[in-house]
Amino acid sequence: MTATATIERIESGLPSSRVKIDDLAGRLGLRPTEIGVFRKIYGLDELRYEPGGGLLDLVLPPARRALEALPAGRRVDYVVFAHTMQMLTPPGIDAAPLIRDALGLHGAEAFAVNQQACVSSMGAIDITAELMRADRGRRAPGGYGLMVTGERAYSPRIQLIPHSAIMAEAAAACLFTLDGPGDPVLSYVDRVRGEFADGLLMSDDQIKRFGAAYAPELADVIRAAVAEAGLEPAEVDLVIPHNVNTISWRHVIKELEIPPERVFLDNVPRLSHCYSSDVFVNYTTLRDAGRLKAGRPYVLASVGLGATFGAMVVRRSGTGAA
């Protein structure tokens, strides 16, 4: 299987402030019984949240660390800011070039991707790799892309997904190229269910139908990504998921017919759902704990309201660079 890109470095960052979900009850208008459901049924406990924190303060540190893996003499051609919410900055302020310039990457093209909501971070890598392939013959070879993700839970309206998740803050960055020594991206599959495009504004009937479609659709997308990578499901070492909640993933695990320990859910109670950053935060958690094995494939999987289901298969390289 030919890699669509190679991931050379992934870094993540978390606010230092730890908040119990009970402490957010007033802000989110949740009764004690509802907090109890989030804890006992959905598996949430605490999260990182820094009221009043700046966007650049969150996203720049992991981006700078990821850039440390850029080989001497190489350049970054694209800086892509992947985010979930449409508006993160005041009108007239474009965050993507602000991030690019703050990183000193003035020669790179900068743009944002958010149409796939929480799947946008994986989608941004796929989109940018395609642009880099199209650049062959126009640019000197050997360019890199930098995907940056992270956003603030600046409003109760975007911090609570009723009956599903309480959103937290985190950031991640991914440095990638087309043919480096890092972790090869073997496949990426996404699927959009437009009948659920209303997202947070879905009717009760739409929410019910979305809930029924969620696990079968995500499981099918994961299977499709594994097949596109030329693999059998049993060959996948771990599924590295978004942190929406544990009960949704239990349903997906049942659909996939795999042992529960093959889906990494340890960060759900510790970090909660961090918009587009989850799969990369979880990747660094596993990497830093020494749980990613050289030569083994992993599936990154997420769902974005709207609704997009996405899965990316990455093989851990022998270099351990990412």
Buried (B, 14 or more C-beta within 10 A) or exposed (E): EEBBBBBBBBBBBBBEEEBEBBEBBEBBEBEEEBBEEBBEEBBBBBBBBBEEBEBBBBBBBBBBBBBEBBEEEBBBBBBBBBBBBEEBEEEEEEBBBBBBEEBEBEEBBBBBBBEBBBBBBBBBBBBBBEBBEEBEEEEEEBBBBBBBBBBBBBEEEBBBBEEBBBBBBBBBBBBBBBEBBBBBBBBBBBBBBEEBEBBEEBEEEBBEBBEEBBBEBBBBBBBBBBBBBEBEBEEBBBBBBBBBBBBBBBBBBEBBEBEEEBBBBEBBBBBBBBBBBBBBBBBBBBBEEEEBEEEEBBBBBBBBBBBBBBBBBBBBBEEEBB
